[in-house]
Amino acid sequence: MATSIRLEPEVEKRLDFLATQTGRTKAFYLRELITRGMEDLEDYYLAADVLERVRKGEEETLSSTDVRRSLELDN
């Protein structure tokens, strides 16, 4: 899928330098950044959604005591 983004001039300059110095394409590094960063973004934003539901009382929570009991860790 083709996608275009607008980069700040300083970021594009750094990307150009990296590509030139390593002999790889800018597209290679952009794919790397997206692939490696996607997991962090998913973790952050999905966790923020859960936290909001917890704060609103819409998400069930358990105390550590309840979890240990349900997993029979105290026996």
The first five atom37 places (N, CA, C, CB, O) and aatype in JSON, in Angstrom:
{
  "aatype": [12, 0, 16, 15, 9, 1, 10, 6, 14, 6, 19, 6, 11, 1, 10, 3, 13, 10, 0, 16, 5, 16, 7, 1, 16, 11, 0, 13, 18, 10, 1, 6, 10, 9, 16, 1, 7, 12, 6, 3, 10, 6, 3, 18, 18, 10, 0, 0, 3, 19, 10, 6, 1, 19, 1, 11, 7, 6, 6, 6, 16, 10, 15, 15, 16, 3, 19, 1, 1, 15, 10, 6, 10, 3, 2],
  "atom_mask": [
    [1, 1, 1, 1, 1],
    [1, 1, 1, 1, 1],
    [1, 1, 1, 1, 1],
    [1, 1, 1, 1, 1],
    [1, 1, 1, 1, 1],
    [1, 1, 1, 1, 1],
    [1, 1, 1, 1, 1],
    [1, 1, 1, 1, 1],
    [1, 1, 1, 1, 1],
    [1, 1, 1, 1, 1],
    [1, 1, 1, 1, 1],
    [1, 1, 1, 1, 1],
    [1, 1, 1, 1, 1],
    [1, 1, 1, 1, 1],
    [1, 1, 1, 1, 1],
    [1, 1, 1, 1, 1],
    [1, 1, 1, 1, 1],
    [1, 1, 1, 1, 1],
    [1, 1, 1, 1, 1],
    [1, 1, 1, 1, 1],
    [1, 1, 1, 1, 1],
    [1, 1, 1, 1, 1],
    [1, 1, 1, 0, 1],
    [1, 1, 1, 1, 1],
    [1, 1, 1, 1, 1],
    [1, 1, 1, 1, 1],
    [1, 1, 1, 1, 1],
    [1, 1, 1, 1, 1],
    [1, 1, 1, 1, 1],
    [1, 1, 1, 1, 1],
    [1, 1, 1, 1, 1],
    [1, 1, 1, 1, 1],
    [1, 1, 1, 1, 1],
    [1, 1, 1, 1, 1],
    [1, 1, 1, 1, 1],
    [1, 1, 1, 1, 1],
    [1, 1, 1, 0, 1],
    [1, 1, 1, 1, 1],
    [1, 1, 1, 1, 1],
    [1, 1, 1, 1, 1],
    [1, 1, 1, 1, 1],
    [1, 1, 1, 1, 1],
    [1, 1, 1, 1, 1],
    [1, 1, 1, 1, 1],
    [1, 1, 1, 1, 1],
    [1, 1, 1, 1, 1],
    [1, 1, 1, 1, 1],
    [1, 1, 1, 1, 1],
    [1, 1, 1, 1, 1],
    [1, 1, 1, 1, 1],
    [1, 1, 1, 1, 1],
    [1, 1, 1, 1, 1],
    [1, 1, 1, 1, 1],
    [1, 1, 1, 1, 1],
    [1, 1, 1, 1, 1],
    [1, 1, 1, 1, 1],
    [1, 1, 1, 0, 1],
    [1, 1, 1, 1, 1],
    [1, 1, 1, 1, 1],
    [1, 1, 1, 1, 1],
    [1, 1, 1, 1, 1],
    [1, 1, 1, 1, 1],
    [1, 1, 1, 1, 1],
    [1, 1, 1, 1, 1],
    [1, 1, 1, 1, 1],
    [1, 1, 1, 1, 1],
    [1, 1, 1, 1, 1],
    [1, 1, 1, 1, 1],
    [1, 1, 1, 1, 1],
    [1, 1, 1, 1, 1],
    [1, 1, 1, 1, 1],
    [1, 1, 1, 1, 1],
    [1, 1, 1, 1, 1],
    [1, 1, 1, 1, 1],
    [1, 1, 1, 1, 1]
  ],
  "atom_positions": [
    [[0.85, -1.18, 0.0], [0.0, 0.0, 0.0], [0.89, 1.24, 0.0], [-0.96, 0.0, 1.22], [1.77, 1.38, 0.85]],
    [[0.67, 2.09, -0.92], [1.43, 3.33, -0.99], [0.82, 4.36, -0.05], [1.48, 3.88, -2.44], [-0.4, 4.56, -0.04]],
    [[1.66, 5.0, 0.72], [1.23, 6.03, 1.66], [2.25, 7.16, 1.6], [1.09, 5.47, 3.12], [3.44, 6.91, 1.42]],
    [[1.79, 8.36, 1.75], [2.74, 9.48, 1.77], [2.61, 10.22, 3.09], [2.49, 10.45, 0.58], [1.53, 10.31, 3.68]],
    [[3.74, 10.74, 3.54], [3.77, 11.53, 4.77], [4.63, 12.77, 4.52], [4.31, 10.7, 5.97], [5.51, 12.77, 3.66]],
    [[4.36, 13.79, 5.28], [5.14, 15.01, 5.2], [6.07, 15.03, 6.42], [4.21, 16.3, 5.16], [5.61, 14.94, 7.56]],
    [[7.35, 15.15, 6.18], [8.34, 15.16, 7.25], [8.86, 16.57, 7.49], [9.5, 14.21, 6.93], [8.92, 17.38, 6.57]],
    [[9.22, 16.83, 8.72], [9.9, 18.08, 9.02], [11.23, 18.08, 8.27], [10.11, 18.24, 10.57], [11.85, 17.03, 8.11]],
    [[11.68, 19.23, 7.8], [12.93, 19.29, 7.04], [14.12, 18.66, 7.76], [13.24, 20.73, 6.71], [14.95, 18.0, 7.14]],
    [[14.22, 18.87, 9.06], [15.36, 18.31, 9.81], [15.29, 16.79, 9.84], [15.37, 18.86, 11.26], [16.32, 16.12, 9.73]],
    [[14.1, 16.24, 9.97], [13.95, 14.78, 9.98], [14.3, 14.22, 8.6], [12.49, 14.37, 10.37], [14.99, 13.2, 8.5]],
    [[13.83, 14.87, 7.55], [14.15, 14.4, 6.2], [15.64, 14.49, 5.93], [13.38, 15.23, 5.15], [16.21, 13.61, 5.28]],
    [[16.27, 15.51, 6.42], [17.72, 15.67, 6.26], [18.46, 14.51, 6.94], [18.2, 17.04, 6.85], [19.4, 13.94, 6.38]],
    [[18.04, 14.18, 8.14], [18.66, 13.06, 8.87], [18.43, 11.74, 8.14], [18.1, 12.97, 10.31], [19.33, 10.92, 8.04]],
    [[17.21, 11.55, 7.63], [16.88, 10.34, 6.89], [17.72, 10.24, 5.62], [15.38, 10.31, 6.55], [18.24, 9.17, 5.3]],
    [[17.85, 11.34, 4.89], [18.69, 11.37, 3.7], [20.13, 11.0, 4.03], [18.64, 12.75, 3.04], [20.75, 10.2, 3.33]],
    [[20.65, 11.57, 5.09], [22.03, 11.3, 5.5], [22.21, 9.83, 5.83], [22.42, 12.17, 6.71], [23.18, 9.2, 5.38]],
    [[21.29, 9.27, 6.6], [21.38, 7.86, 6.98], [21.34, 6.97, 5.74], [20.24, 7.48, 7.94], [22.14, 6.04, 5.61]],
    [[20.42, 7.24, 4.84], [20.3, 6.44, 3.62], [21.57, 6.54, 2.78], [19.08, 6.89, 2.79], [22.06, 5.53, 2.28]],
    [[22.09, 7.73, 2.63], [23.3, 7.93, 1.84], [24.5, 7.2, 2.46], [23.62, 9.42, 1.7], [25.26, 6.53, 1.76]],
    [[24.65, 7.33, 3.74], [25.79, 6.73, 4.43], [25.75, 5.2, 4.45], [25.86, 7.24, 5.84], [26.79, 4.55, 4.48]],
    [[24.57, 4.63, 4.43], [24.44, 3.18, 4.56], [24.13, 2.47, 3.25], [23.38, 2.85, 5.55], [24.2, 1.25, 3.17]],
    [[23.78, 3.24, 2.22], [23.45, 2.64, 0.94], [22.07, 2.0, 0.89], [0.0, 0.0, 0.0], [21.75, 1.27, -0.05]],
    [[21.27, 2.28, 1.87], [19.89, 1.78, 1.87], [18.96, 2.91, 1.45], [19.49, 1.21, 3.28], [19.36, 4.08, 1.41]],
    [[17.71, 2.55, 1.15], [16.76, 3.57, 0.73], [16.08, 4.22, 1.94], [15.7, 2.97, -0.2], [16.04, 3.66, 3.03]],
    [[15.55, 5.4, 1.69], [14.76, 6.05, 2.74], [13.54, 5.2, 3.07], [14.34, 7.48, 2.31], [13.14, 5.11, 4.23]],
    [[12.95, 4.59, 2.05], [11.77, 3.74, 2.27], [12.1, 2.59, 3.21], [11.25, 3.19, 0.93], [11.27, 2.21, 4.03]],
    [[13.29, 2.03, 3.08], [13.7, 0.94, 3.98], [13.64, 1.41, 5.43], [15.14, 0.44, 3.64], [13.08, 0.73, 6.29]],
    [[14.23, 2.58, 5.7], [14.26, 3.07, 7.09], [12.88, 3.48, 7.58], [15.22, 4.24, 7.21], [12.58, 3.3, 8.76]],
    [[12.06, 4.02, 6.71], [10.7, 4.37, 7.13], [9.91, 3.12, 7.48], [9.98, 5.16, 6.03], [9.16, 3.11, 8.46]],
    [[10.07, 2.05, 6.69], [9.39, 0.78, 7.02], [9.9, 0.24, 8.35], [9.61, -0.27, 5.89], [9.11, -0.23, 9.17]],
    [[11.2, 0.31, 8.57], [11.78, -0.15, 9.84], [11.2, 0.62, 11.02], [13.31, -0.01, 9.81], [10.81, 0.04, 12.03]],
    [[11.17, 1.93, 10.89], [10.63, 2.78, 11.97], [9.18, 2.44, 12.27], [10.74, 4.25, 11.6], [8.8, 2.33, 13.44]],
    [[8.39, 2.27, 11.24], [6.97, 1.97, 11.45], [6.8, 0.59, 12.07], [6.21, 2.05, 10.12], [6.04, 0.43, 13.03]],
    [[7.49, -0.39, 11.52], [7.36, -1.76, 12.04], [7.79, -1.85, 13.49], [8.18, -2.73, 11.19], [7.09, -2.43, 14.32]],
    [[8.94, -1.28, 13.81], [9.46, -1.36, 15.18], [8.66, -0.49, 16.15], [10.92, -0.95, 15.22], [8.54, -0.82, 17.33]],
    [[8.13, 0.62, 15.66], [7.39, 1.51, 16.53], [5.93, 1.16, 16.72], [0.0, 0.0, 0.0], [5.3, 1.62, 17.67]],
    [[5.39, 0.35, 15.83], [3.97, 0.01, 15.89], [3.6, -0.67, 17.2], [3.6, -0.89, 14.71], [2.58, -0.35, 17.8]],
    [[4.42, -1.61, 17.65], [4.11, -2.32, 18.89], [4.06, -1.37, 20.08], [5.15, -3.42, 19.15], [3.18, -1.48, 20.93]],
    [[5.0, -0.44, 20.14], [4.99, 0.54, 21.23], [3.74, 1.41, 21.18], [6.25, 1.42, 21.17], [3.12, 1.68, 22.21]],
    [[3.37, 1.84, 19.98], [2.16, 2.67, 19.84], [0.91, 1.9, 20.23], [2.04, 3.18, 18.41], [0.03, 2.43, 20.91]],
    [[0.83, 0.65, 19.79], [-0.33, -0.17, 20.15], [-0.4, -0.35, 21.67], [-0.26, -1.55, 19.46], [-1.47, -0.18, 22.26]],
    [[0.73, -0.68, 22.29], [0.76, -0.86, 23.74], [0.28, 0.41, 24.45], [2.17, -1.23, 24.21], [-0.54, 0.34, 25.36]],
    [[0.8, 1.54, 24.05], [0.48, 2.79, 24.71], [-0.99, 3.16, 24.55], [1.36, 3.91, 24.17], [-1.69, 3.39, 25.53]],
    [[-1.46, 3.21, 23.31], [-2.82, 3.69, 23.07], [-3.89, 2.7, 23.52], [-3.0, 3.99, 21.6], [-4.94, 3.12, 24.01]],
    [[-3.65, 1.42, 23.37], [-4.62, 0.44, 23.85], [-4.67, 0.44, 25.38], [-4.29, -0.97, 23.32], [-5.74, 0.3, 25.97]],
    [[-3.52, 0.59, 26.02], [-3.48, 0.67, 27.49], [-4.19, 1.93, 27.97], [-2.02, 0.66, 27.99], [-4.89, 1.91, 28.99]],
    [[-4.02, 3.03, 27.26], [-4.7, 4.27, 27.64], [-6.22, 4.1, 27.56], [-4.25, 5.44, 26.74], [-6.94, 4.63, 28.4]],
    [[-6.69, 3.36, 26.57], [-8.13, 3.1, 26.47], [-8.63, 2.27, 27.65], [-8.45, 2.38, 25.15], [-9.69, 2.55, 28.21]],
    [[-7.87, 1.26, 28.02], [-8.26, 0.41, 29.17], [-8.25, 1.25, 30.45], [-7.3, -0.8, 29.31], [-9.17, 1.14, 31.26]],
    [[-7.23, 2.06, 30.62], [-7.14, 2.91, 31.82], [-8.36, 3.82, 31.92], [-5.85, 3.74, 31.8], [-8.91, 4.01, 33.0]],
    [[-8.78, 4.38, 30.81], [-9.96, 5.25, 30.82], [-11.21, 4.46, 31.24], [-10.17, 5.89, 29.43], [-12.03, 4.97, 32.0]],
    [[-11.33, 3.24, 30.74], [-12.48, 2.41, 31.13], [-12.41, 2.05, 32.61], [-12.53, 1.13, 30.28], [-13.44, 1.99, 33.28]],
    [[-11.22, 1.8, 33.13], [-11.05, 1.49, 34.56], [-11.49, 2.7, 35.38], [-9.58, 1.11, 34.9], [-12.23, 2.56, 36.36]],
    [[-11.04, 3.86, 34.99], [-11.4, 5.09, 35.73], [-12.9, 5.36, 35.71], [-10.66, 6.28, 35.14], [-13.44, 5.92, 36.66]],
    [[-13.56, 4.97, 34.62], [-15.01, 5.16, 34.52], [-15.79, 4.03, 35.18], [-15.42, 5.28, 33.06], [-17.01, 4.07, 35.23]],
    [[-15.09, 3.02, 35.68], [-15.74, 1.88, 36.31], [-16.34, 0.91, 35.3], [0.0, 0.0, 0.0], [-17.2, 0.11, 35.65]],
    [[-15.9, 0.99, 34.06], [-16.43, 0.13, 33.0], [-15.58, -1.12, 32.78], [-16.52, 0.92, 31.71], [-15.94, -1.98, 31.98]],
    [[-14.47, -1.23, 33.48], [-13.55, -2.36, 33.3], [-13.37, -3.05, 34.64], [-12.17, -1.89, 32.71], [-13.11, -2.39, 35.65]],
    [[-13.49, -4.35, 34.65], [-13.33, -5.1, 35.89], [-11.86, -5.1, 36.32], [-13.85, -6.55, 35.73], [-10.96, -5.27, 35.5]],
    [[-11.65, -4.91, 37.6], [-10.3, -5.0, 38.15], [-10.3, -5.98, 39.32], [-9.79, -3.6, 38.61], [-11.33, -6.2, 39.96]],
    [[-9.15, -6.56, 39.57], [-8.99, -7.5, 40.68], [-7.82, -7.07, 41.53], [-8.79, -8.95, 40.17], [-6.83, -6.54, 41.01]],
    [[-7.92, -7.29, 42.81], [-6.79, -7.0, 43.69], [-5.75, -8.1, 43.52], [-7.25, -6.88, 45.18], [-6.07, -9.18, 43.03]],
    [[-4.54, -7.83, 43.93], [-3.5, -8.87, 43.83], [-3.86, -10.07, 44.71], [-2.12, -8.29, 44.25], [-3.53, -11.2, 44.38]],
    [[-4.53, -9.81, 45.81], [-4.97, -10.91, 46.68], [-5.96, -11.81, 45.95], [-5.6, -10.36, 47.97], [-5.85, -13.04, 46.02]],
    [[-6.91, -11.21, 45.26], [-7.89, -11.99, 44.5], [-7.22, -12.8, 43.39], [-8.95, -11.07, 43.9], [-7.59, -13.95, 43.14]],
    [[-6.25, -12.2, 42.72], [-5.55, -12.91, 41.64], [-4.76, -14.09, 42.21], [-4.59, -11.95, 40.88], [-4.82, -15.19, 41.67]],
    [[-4.04, -13.85, 43.3], [-3.26, -14.94, 43.91], [-4.19, -16.05, 44.36], [-2.43, -14.42, 45.11], [-3.87, -17.23, 44.18]],
    [[-5.33, -15.71, 44.92], [-6.3, -16.7, 45.38], [-6.85, -17.49, 44.18], [-7.46, -16.01, 46.15], [-6.91, -18.72, 44.24]],
    [[-7.24, -16.81, 43.11], [-7.82, -17.5, 41.95], [-6.8, -18.41, 41.27], [-8.37, -16.49, 40.95], [-7.17, -19.42, 40.67]],
    [[-5.52, -18.05, 41.36], [-4.46, -18.89, 40.77], [-3.89, -19.91, 41.76], [-3.35, -18.0, 40.27], [-2.97, -20.67, 41.44]],
    [[-4.46, -19.89, 42.96], [-4.02, -20.8, 44.03], [-2.5, -20.68, 44.29], [-4.37, -22.27, 43.66], [-1.8, -21.68, 44.41]],
    [[-2.03, -19.44, 44.37], [-0.62, -19.19, 44.61], [-0.26, -19.14, 46.09], [-0.22, -17.9, 43.95], [0.92, -19.19, 46.44]],
    [[-1.25, -19.05, 46.95], [-0.98, -18.96, 48.39], [-1.05, -20.3, 49.08], [-1.96, -18.02, 49.03], [-0.93, -20.37, 50.3]],
    [[-1.24, -21.35, 48.34], [-1.35, -22.7, 48.96], [-0.01, -23.37, 49.07], [-2.3, -23.6, 48.15], [0.08, -24.49, 49.56]]
  ]
}
